[in-house]
Amino acid sequence: MPQAGLHAIVGTVARKWLPHREWLFLGVVLGNMFPDLDNVAVAYATVTGADTHGLHRTFTHSIFTILAALIVFYLIARLTGNERWNNFGIGFGTGILMHVLLDLLLWFNGVELFWPIRYELDFWSWFTVPDWLGILLEPGEFLMLGLYFLLLGSLARRQQTDREHQAGLQIWMYVELALFFLFTLLFFVIGAKGLPYTIFGALYLLSLILAFVLTIRMRRTVETISA
């Protein structure tokens, strides 16, 4: 998978080419990040000693998950009489699909696109990731989340939206960039293993959840298209 922050950036930028419907853009950005939440299941299985096979790039990356999301949010819209939920569901499903396509094009592992049908689609099966690149891609998660927060802050200032959240967003941007430099140094010196990697994994999951929270808090910025 490309870094979650990169997916969020792509989702944010893509709003320029999508129809302007309330909650649609928010769904697109959150949907772009959603598939990487399968790392929570991987982390839980790792901590409990369970088998992690079949947890990553499977159920959250499936076409059937996209269809399920569309149906669930459509039903919520009908039950509540709030069409924004349907817009959100369409955006959310679109975001997941964008995530999957970007994974297939820019990452070096396969995706079980039709899970629970066990077939892995992998355009990069011929490529061997160099050790240095494999090390750099891990802390790159923090770099891309930091750049995503930078993009949100830039949009908020330009559009004059979510002013009350801009200072906090900037602080989290600096935190993510600091974590990138810290873990890049650690992983190149001692390797991505042991306690440092466990700490990295915990901070990554917290950062991913934080990205969801900040995106929702900055939804006026996400939903606004400046002239």
Secondary structure per residue as TSV (DSSP state, phi and psi in degrees):
chain	resnum	aa	ss	phi	psi
A	1	M	-	360.0	133.3
A	2	P	-	-59.9	160.7
A	3	Q	-	-58.9	146.2
A	4	A	H	-58.0	-38.2
A	5	G	H	-63.1	-36.3
A	6	L	H	-65.2	-41.6
A	7	H	H	-59.2	-43.1
A	8	A	H	-64.9	-39.2
A	9	I	H	-62.4	-45.9
A	10	V	H	-60.2	-43.8
A	11	G	H	-62.8	-39.4
A	12	T	H	-67.1	-44.2
A	13	V	H	-67.1	-34.3
A	14	A	G	-66.5	-15.0
A	15	R	G	-60.3	-23.3
A	16	K	G	-65.0	-22.7
A	17	W	G	-110.1	9.5
A	18	L	S	-110.2	153.6
A	19	P	-	-62.9	145.8
A	20	H	-	-88.6	97.8
A	21	R	-	-127.9	142.3
A	22	E	T	-61.5	130.8
A	23	W	T	76.7	-6.7
A	24	L	H	-64.8	-49.0
A	25	F	H	-65.7	-37.7
A	26	L	H	-59.7	-43.4
A	27	G	H	-62.2	-38.8
A	28	V	H	-62.6	-47.1
A	29	V	H	-67.1	-46.2
A	30	L	H	-65.4	-38.0
A	31	G	H	-64.3	-33.5
A	32	N	H	-64.7	-30.9
A	33	M	H	-91.5	-25.6
A	34	F	G	-52.4	-46.0
A	35	P	G	-57.4	-27.2
A	36	D	G	-74.2	-7.3
A	37	L	G	-68.7	-9.4
A	38	D	H	-63.2	-16.1
A	39	N	H	-66.4	-23.3
A	40	V	H	-64.5	-43.6
A	41	A	H	-64.7	-39.5
A	42	V	H	-62.9	-43.9
A	43	A	H	-63.9	-42.9
A	44	Y	H	-62.6	-43.5
A	45	A	H	-64.0	-38.2
A	46	T	H	-64.9	-45.2
A	47	V	H	-65.3	-38.5
A	48	T	H	-87.4	-3.9
A	49	G	T	79.8	14.3
A	50	A	-	-81.3	169.7
A	51	D	-	-75.3	126.9
A	52	T	-	-91.3	-3.5
A	53	H	T	-63.9	133.8
A	54	G	T	83.7	10.3
A	55	L	-	-100.8	-25.3
A	56	H	S	-106.2	133.9
A	57	R	S	57.4	41.0
A	58	T	S	-126.5	-91.9
A	59	F	G	-66.1	-31.6
A	60	T	G	-83.6	-7.5
A	61	H	G	-110.9	13.6
A	62	S	-	-91.5	144.5
A	63	I	H	-56.6	-35.4
A	64	F	H	-69.4	-29.8
A	65	T	H	-67.7	-38.7
A	66	I	H	-61.2	-47.1
A	67	L	H	-61.6	-40.9
A	68	A	H	-62.5	-41.4
A	69	A	H	-63.5	-42.7
A	70	L	H	-60.9	-43.4
A	71	I	H	-68.0	-45.4
A	72	V	H	-61.2	-48.1
A	73	F	H	-73.3	-27.3
A	74	Y	H	-64.7	-44.4
A	75	L	H	-65.2	-40.1
A	76	I	H	-60.5	-41.9
A	77	A	H	-61.7	-41.3
A	78	R	H	-68.8	-40.5
A	79	L	H	-71.0	-34.4
A	80	T	H	-94.1	-14.2
A	81	G	T	70.3	19.4
A	82	N	-	-112.4	102.6
A	83	E	H	-65.8	-17.3
A	84	R	H	-61.6	-30.9
A	85	W	H	-66.0	-35.8
A	86	N	H	-67.1	-41.7
A	87	N	H	-59.3	-43.8
A	88	F	H	-61.0	-44.3
A	89	G	H	-62.4	-40.6
A	90	I	H	-64.1	-43.4
A	91	G	H	-64.8	-41.4
A	92	F	H	-62.2	-47.3
A	93	G	H	-62.7	-40.1
A	94	T	H	-62.4	-41.2
A	95	G	H	-63.0	-43.0
A	96	I	H	-61.4	-43.8
A	97	L	H	-62.2	-41.9
A	98	M	H	-60.6	-41.7
A	99	H	H	-59.5	-48.2
A	100	V	H	-62.2	-44.6
A	101	L	H	-63.3	-40.0
A	102	L	H	-67.3	-38.0
A	103	D	H	-58.9	-45.1
A	104	L	H	-65.5	-35.3
A	105	L	H	-85.7	-34.5
A	106	L	H	-119.6	5.6
A	107	W	-	-121.1	167.7
A	108	F	S	-109.4	21.3
A	109	N	S	-132.9	161.2
A	110	G	-	-81.1	170.8
A	111	V	B	-129.3	133.1
A	112	E	-	-85.8	81.0
A	113	L	T	-63.3	-27.3
A	114	F	T	-114.8	25.4
A	115	W	T	-51.9	137.0
A	116	P	T	-83.9	4.0
A	117	I	S	-71.0	119.7
A	118	R	-	-83.7	84.1
A	119	Y	-	-138.8	122.3
A	120	E	-	-99.2	121.8
A	121	L	B	-93.2	121.9
A	122	D	-	-140.5	108.8
A	123	F	T	-80.9	-10.6
A	124	W	T	-115.2	22.8
A	125	S	T	-62.3	-20.8
A	126	W	T	-83.6	-11.7
A	127	F	-	-102.0	135.1
A	128	T	-	-105.9	120.7
A	129	V	-	-71.7	123.7
A	130	P	-	-61.4	150.0
A	131	D	H	-56.9	-43.6
A	132	W	H	-63.9	-36.3
A	133	L	H	-72.3	-39.4
A	134	G	H	-60.4	-38.8
A	135	I	H	-68.2	-43.1
A	136	L	H	-68.9	-33.2
A	137	L	H	-66.8	-29.3
A	138	E	T	-64.9	-60.7
A	139	P	T	-67.8	-14.1
A	140	G	H	-58.3	-19.8
A	141	E	H	-56.5	-44.9
A	142	F	H	-68.4	-39.1
A	143	L	H	-58.9	-48.0
A	144	M	H	-69.0	-35.3
A	145	L	H	-66.6	-38.8
A	146	G	H	-61.7	-41.9
A	147	L	H	-67.4	-34.4
A	148	Y	H	-63.8	-44.3
A	149	F	H	-64.2	-36.1
A	150	L	H	-61.9	-42.6
A	151	L	H	-63.4	-45.1
A	152	L	H	-60.0	-43.3
A	153	G	H	-64.0	-40.6
A	154	S	H	-63.8	-43.6
A	155	L	H	-64.3	-40.5
A	156	A	H	-63.4	-41.8
A	157	R	H	-67.9	-40.2
A	158	R	H	-69.1	-37.4
A	159	Q	H	-91.6	-8.2
A	160	Q	T	58.0	48.8
A	161	T	-	-121.0	156.4
A	162	D	-	49.1	44.4
A	163	R	H	-60.8	-33.2
A	164	E	H	-68.8	-16.0
A	165	H	H	-106.9	-5.0
A	166	Q	H	-66.6	-40.6
A	167	A	H	-64.1	-46.0
A	168	G	H	-63.2	-39.0
A	169	L	H	-62.2	-40.2
A	170	Q	H	-65.0	-38.3
A	171	I	H	-61.4	-46.1
A	172	W	H	-65.8	-30.9
A	173	M	H	-61.4	-46.5
A	174	Y	H	-65.2	-36.5
A	175	V	H	-61.7	-45.7
A	176	E	H	-63.7	-41.3
A	177	L	H	-66.8	-37.9
A	178	A	H	-64.3	-40.6
A	179	L	H	-64.7	-36.1
A	180	F	H	-59.8	-50.7
A	181	F	H	-65.7	-39.3
A	182	L	H	-62.9	-51.6
A	183	F	H	-76.5	-25.9
A	184	T	H	-62.1	-46.5
A	185	L	H	-62.3	-47.8
A	186	L	H	-60.5	-45.8
A	187	F	H	-69.0	-33.4
A	188	F	H	-76.0	-26.2
A	189	V	H	-85.1	-47.8
A	190	I	H	-115.3	-7.5
A	191	G	-	92.8	157.1
A	192	A	S	-85.4	80.3
A	193	K	-	-157.9	168.3
A	194	G	H	65.2	-153.5
A	195	L	H	-59.6	-42.4
A	196	P	H	-57.0	-37.8
A	197	Y	H	-72.0	-34.9
A	198	T	H	-62.7	-43.3
A	199	I	H	-64.4	-41.2
A	200	F	H	-57.3	-47.1
A	201	G	H	-60.7	-42.6
A	202	A	H	-64.9	-43.6
A	203	L	H	-68.0	-33.7
A	204	Y	H	-63.7	-46.8
A	205	L	H	-63.6	-40.4
A	206	L	H	-63.2	-39.6
A	207	S	H	-66.3	-37.9
A	208	L	H	-65.5	-44.7
A	209	I	H	-63.8	-39.4
A	210	L	H	-59.8	-39.9
A	211	A	H	-61.3	-38.5
A	212	F	H	-63.3	-46.7
A	213	V	H	-63.2	-46.0
A	214	L	H	-66.6	-35.8
A	215	T	H	-62.9	-42.9
A	216	I	H	-66.7	-41.2
A	217	R	H	-64.3	-32.9
A	218	M	T	-97.3	27.1
A	219	R	H	-64.0	-29.2
A	220	R	H	-64.4	-37.1
A	221	T	H	-67.4	-44.6
A	222	V	H	-62.8	-38.0
A	223	E	H	-82.8	-14.0
A	224	T	-	-93.1	133.0
A	225	I	-	-110.8	113.5
A	226	S	-	-75.4	152.6
A	227	A	-	-69.7	360.0
